[in-house]
Amino acid sequence: MASFDQELERWRKATATPSSKDGAGERRAQFATLSGIAVEPIYGPGAAENPADLGMPGEYPFTRGVQPNMYRGRFWTMRQYAGFGSAEESNQRYRFLLGQGTTGLSVAFDLPTQMGRDSDHELACGEVGKVGVAIDSLADMEVLFDGIPLDKVTTSMTINSTAAILLALYLVVAEKQGVSWSTVGGTIQNDVLKEYIARGTYIFPPSASMRVITDIFAFCTETVPKWNTISISGYHIREAGSTAVQEVAFTLADGIAYVDAARKAGLDIDAFAGRLSFFFNCHNNFFEEVAKFRAARRLWARIMKERFGARRERSMMLRFHTQTAGSSLTAQQPLNNIVRTTLQGLAAVLGGTQSLHTNGYDEALTLPTEVAATTALRTQQVIAYESGAADTVDPLGGSWFVENLTDEIERRAGEYLDAIDKLGGAVKAIEHGFQQREIQQAAYTYQQAIESGDQVLVGVNRFAGKGDMSIDLLRIDPMIEKRQRERLAKVRADRDAAAVRAALDEITRRAHGTENLMPAIIDAVRAYATLGEISDAMRVAFGEFDAPVFI
């Protein structure tokens, strides 16, 4: 019997020879993924370098998933990222989403909250409640989760520089509900390194930020054991323009840096590594995205076992949340975004995600309306209940094409990790501008492809039609900022000013030293100190980071 390679050669000569009838050349000269990985017309058994690397689901190296049965036991957590305007409005949206079948909450915060500024700060003017909910103090957090039992839902909070403060606020709300911290579950993003790389919502210099993060690790290991203390985020790296390979490499490099910092702080790897989680983007190139998730899992498992000597299997598992790609959405013909999001959501499921957010079709124009948010959630539910994609584990495992992509993404990401190691690790590489420059080049190359037409965007550079589809948009009430400032003034007037001052002074004292910051931050939150005041108390000790410009 002829080998596949022999059959492939015969096929190429006898059947695949271009002719005037077979349409060769109608699309493009070269086929490649968005990461530039060449795509062959056909793949065979030799496409996967080492089939033994696949393993079995729930077993090292977790290529095929971190749970033995994956979605046969239960579906992924269906989170819909939401938050806008005031705490009251966001609370209404959360209750609506829970009523529609959402199984976990995901909180978006406005820019002042992310940057450690109160709503009455001069730099917050015009930004209060615009891209997320405004949270100034415990009073806002109490309203945000009013009527939502924190022992019954898990909450993911997209917050980084002020993650310690938002975690403290959440824990004190749970405390007021009578919920034990030992039962509280959720995630804070808490990934500041990617802010220096791709997003910009940092406050303190990198060394101080790493100190705060390791304090959170240590505190939660002892006190909030079910809390995911960090969501190491490739999402924003991808949104900034990286390729899938760069997303994997730069995200895992940040993960290595956090593990290194925790170990240097005296934490045992198997005591905290099981609570690390990841957050990835899911873009348009369907098969590359599926392979990306599989490659990331395998690469992280090897890093944790071989580099750090982790012993527990849970410490080696890459558990991740996925959000569909906001940067792939178009303002032109926005209903086309439903199709994009559906394909991205399906790729995330086939890639083995633990939780998923699907974007609203209107998010290139505004925050999602209830109609758009419901359609996005229904997309997940159709994938879960109607498609059959969740009925077997790793449905694309063994696909010669997918296995080839998995191997190639792992290999290329490994080369990036080697380069970052040579620069001294992720933090040193950031200081050199390595990741920033790589992402800038990738974004430029992608934009060139769009402008030349080599990369087709349906409804934008091809099939544009004569006009765009008209849809209703969510409008943020401009009076929200005024009302938020008034509530903040009332909080300041009603609290014990001396208790607040003492709590803030304790934060600054600890920040100058080495004691864990979390207990002091929690005491300040209980006294109704504001997010901006607590951030300022740390600014006194840490200063602020002024990012260099890389060309």
DRENDOSE-174111 format. One record per residue (C-alpha): residue in one letter; x, y, z. Coordinates in steps of 0.5 Angstrom, whole numbers, plus 2048, in hexadecimal, padded with zeros to 3 digits. Example, Ala and Ser with C-alpha at 12.3 -4.5 7.8 and 13.67 -1.06 7.14 Angstrom:
2
A8197F7810/S81B7FE80E/
//
This chain:
551
M800800800/A8038077FE/S80480C804/F801812805/D807816802/Q8078127FC/E8008137FB/L80081A7FC/E80681B7F7/R8018177F2/W7FB81B7F3/R7FF8217F2/K80281F7EB/A7FB81C7E9/T7F68207EC/A7F88267EF/T7FB8297E9/P7F88307E8/S7F48317E1/S7F08367DF/K7EA8327E1/D7EB8317E9/G7EB8387EB/A7F38397ED/G7F58407EE/E7EE8437EF/R7EF8447F7/R7F78457F8/A7FE8437F7/Q7FF8417FE/F7FB83E804/A7FD84080B/T7FA841812/L7F9848815/S800846818/G803844812/I80383D812/A80383A80B/V7FD83680A/E7FE830805/P7F882D801/I7F8827804/Y7FB82380A/G7FC81C80C/P7FF818812/G80681B812/A803822813/A80382181B/E80A82081D/N80981C823/P802819824/A80481682B/D80481E82D/L7FC81E82D/G7FB81A833/M7F4819836/P7EF81E839/G7F1820840/E7F881D840/Y7FE82183F/P80082483A/F7F9826839/T7F9827832/R7F2824831/G7EF828837/V7F082983F/Q7EA825841/P7E981D83F/N7E281E83C/M7E282683B/Y7DB828839/R7D782183A/G7D7823841/R7D582A841/F7D682F83C/W7DB83583C/T7D983B840/M7D584083C/R7D784783E/Q7D584D83B/Y7DA85383C/A7D585983F/G7D685F842/F7D4866841/G7D286D844/S7D086C84B/A7D0866850/E7C886684F/E7C8866848/S7CD860848/N7CA85C84D/Q7C385C849/R7C785A843/Y7CA854847/R7C485284A/F7C1852843/L7C784E840/L7C6849846/G7BF848844/Q7C084783D/G7C584183F/T7CC844840/T7D0840845/G7D5844847/L7D684C848/S7DB850845/V7DC857847/A7DF85D842/F7E1863846/D7E286A843/L7E986D842/P7E9871848/T7E886B84D/Q7ED867849/M7F286D84A/G7F186E851/R7ED875851/D7E7876854/S7E1879850/D7E2880852/H7EA880850/E7EB88584B/L7EE880846/A7E787C847/C7E3882843/G7E087F83E/E7E187883F/V7DD876845/G7D9870843/K7DB87083C/V7DE86983A/G7DC866841/V7D9867847/A7DC86C84C/I7DE869853/D7E086E858/S7DF86B85F/L7DC865862/A7D5869861/D7D586885A/M7D786185B/E7D285F85F/V7CD86285A/L7D085E854/F7CF858858/D7C885985B/G7C485385B/I7CA84F858/P7CC84985D/L7D384985C/D7D384285F/K7CF840859/V7D3843853/T7DA844851/T7DC84B84F/S7E284C84A/M7E485484A/T7E8857845/I7ED85B849/N7F485B84A/S7F886184D/T7F3862852/A7F185A853/A7F385A85A/I7EE85F85C/L7E885C858/L7E985685B/A7E9859862/L7E385C860/Y7E085685D/L7E2852864/V7DF857868/V7D8857864/A7D884F865/E7DA85086D/K7D485586D/Q7CF85086A/G7D284B86F/V7D684786A/S7DC84386C/W7E2845868/S7E483E868/T7DE83D863/V7DF84385F/G7E1841858/G7E3846852/T7E984984F/I7EC84F84E/Q7F0851848/N7F685484C/D7FB853846/V7FF85A846/L804857842/K80085783C/E7FE85E83D/Y80586183C/I80585D836/A7FF85E832/R7F9862836/G7FC86783B/T7F8867841/Y7FD867846/I7FF86B84C/F80586984F/P80C86784D/P80D85F84B/S81085D851/A80B860856/S80585D851/M809856852/R80985885A/V80285985A/I800853856/T80484E85A/D801851860/I7FA84F85D/F7FD84885C/A7FF847863/F7F984A866/C7F4846862/T7F883F863/E7F684086A/T7F084386A/V7EC843864/P7EE83C861/K7E983C85C/W7EB842858/N7EF843852/T7F4848854/I7F684A84D/S7F3849846/I7FA849842/S7F784D83B/G7F984C834/Y7F284F832/H7F5856832/I7FB85482F/R7F7852829/E7F3858829/A7F985C828/G7FB858822/S7FF852824/T7FE84C820/A7FC845823/V803843824/Q805849828/E7FF84982C/V80184282F/A808844830/F80784B833/T802848837/L80584283A/A80C84783B/D80884B83F/G805845843/I80C843844/A80E849847/Y80884984C/V80A84284E/D81284484F/A80F84A853/A80B846857/R811841859/K81584685A/A81084985F/G811842863/L80A83F860/D80A83785F/I809836857/D803831859/A80083585E/F7FE83B859/A7FF838852/G7F8835852/R7F583B852/L7F883F84C/S7F4840846/F7F484283F/F7F084783B/F7F1846833/N7EE84982D/C7EB845828/H7EB848821/N7E984781A/N7EE841817/F7EA83C81A/F7EF83681A/E7F583A81C/E7F083C822/V7EF835824/A7F6833823/K7F8839827/F7F483782D/R7F783082D/A7FE83282C/A7FE837832/R7FB831836/R80182D835/L806832835/W80483483C/A80482D83F/R80B82C83C/I80D83383F/M80A832846/K80D82A846/E81482B843/R815832845/F81283384C/G81282C84E/A80A82C850/R808826853/R800826853/E7FD82584C/R7F882B84E/S7FF83084E/M80082E847/M7F982F844/L7F8835840/R7F1837841/F7EE83D83D/H7E884183C/T7E7843834/Q7E484A832/T7E384A82A/A7E7850827/G7E4857827/S7EA859822/S7E685581D/L7E085881E/T7DE85D818/A7DA864819/Q7D8862812/Q7D285D811/P7D285C818/L7CD856818/N7D3852814/N7D685281B/I7D184D81D/V7D4848818/R7DC84A81A/T7DA849822/T7D7842821/L7DD83F81D/Q7E1842822/G7DD83F828/L7DD838825/A7E4839824/A7E583A82B/V7E183482D/L7E482F828/G7EB83282B/G7E9830832/T7E7837836/Q7E583783D/S7E083D83C/L7DE841837/H7DC848835/T7D984A82E/N7D985182C/G7D385582A/Y7D2856823/D7D285E824/E7D885E828/A7DC862823/L7D7868824/T7D586882B/L7D4863831/P7CF85E830/T7C885F830/E7C485A834/V7C285782D/A7C985682B/A7CB853831/T7C584E831/T7C784C82A/A7CE84B82C/L7CC847832/R7C784382D/T7CD842829/Q7D183E82E/Q7CB83A830/V7C9838829/I7D1835829/A7D083282F/Y7C982F82E/E7C882E827/S7CE82D823/G7D1827826/A7D882A827/A7D882882F/D7D682182E/T7DD81E82D/V7E4820830/D7E982482B/P7E4823825/L7EA825820/G7EF821824/G7F381D81F/S7F1822819/W7F8822815/F7F7829814/V7F582B81B/E7FB82781E/N80082A819/L7FE83181B/T7FE82F822/D80582D822/E80783381D/I804838822/E808834828/R80E834824/R80E83C822/A80B83E829/G81183A82C/E81683E828/Y81384582B/L814842832/D81B840831/A81C84782E/I81984A834/D81D846839/K823849836/L821850837/G82084E83E/G81984C83F/A81285083D/V813856841/K81A85783F/A817856838/I81285B839/E81786083B/H81B85F835/G814860831/F81585982E/Q80E85782E/Q80B85D82C/R80F85E826/E80D857824/I806858825/Q80685F821/Q80985C81B/A80485681B/A7FF85B81B/Y80285F816/T802859811/Y7FB857812/Q7F985E811/Q7FD85E80A/A7F9858808/I7F285B80A/E7F4861806/S7F785D800/G7F1859800/D7F5852801/Q7F1852808/V7EA852806/L7E585580B/V7DE854809/G7DA85A809/V7E085E809/N7E585D804/R7E1859800/F7D98587FF/A7D885F802/G7D28607FF/K7CF8677FE/G7CD868806/D7CE86680D/M7C9862811/S7C5866816/I7C586481D/D7C3867824/L7C9869828/L7CA869830/R7CA871832/I7CE872839/D7CA87783D/P7CE87E83D/M7CB87F844/I7CF879847/E7D587C849/K7D288284C/R7CE87D850/Q7D4878852/R7D887E854/E7D2880859/R7D287985C/L7D987985D/A7D8880861/K7D387D865/V7D8877867/R7DD87B869/A7D888086D/D7D587A871/R7DC875872/D7E0876878/A7E687A875/A7EB87887B/A7EA87187A/V7EB872872/R7F1876873/A7F4871878/A7F386B873/L7F686F86D/D7FC870871/E7FD869873/I7FC86786B/T80286C86A/R80686A870/R80686286D/A807865866/H80E868869/G80F86186C/T80E85A86B/E80885886E/N80285586A/L7FD85B868/M7F7857867/P7F585886F/A7F685F86F/I7F2860868/I7EC85C86B/D7EC860871/A7EC86786D/V7E6864869/R7E286386F/A7E386A871/Y7E186C86A/A7E786F868/T7E7870861/L7EA86C85B/G7EE873859/E7F0874860/I7F386D861/S7F686D85B/D7F987485D/A7FC871863/M80086C85F/R80287185A/V805875860/A80A86F861/F80A86C85A/G80A872856/E80787284F/F80A86E848/D80C873842/A80C86E83C/P81286F838/V810870830/F81386B82C/I81486C824/
//
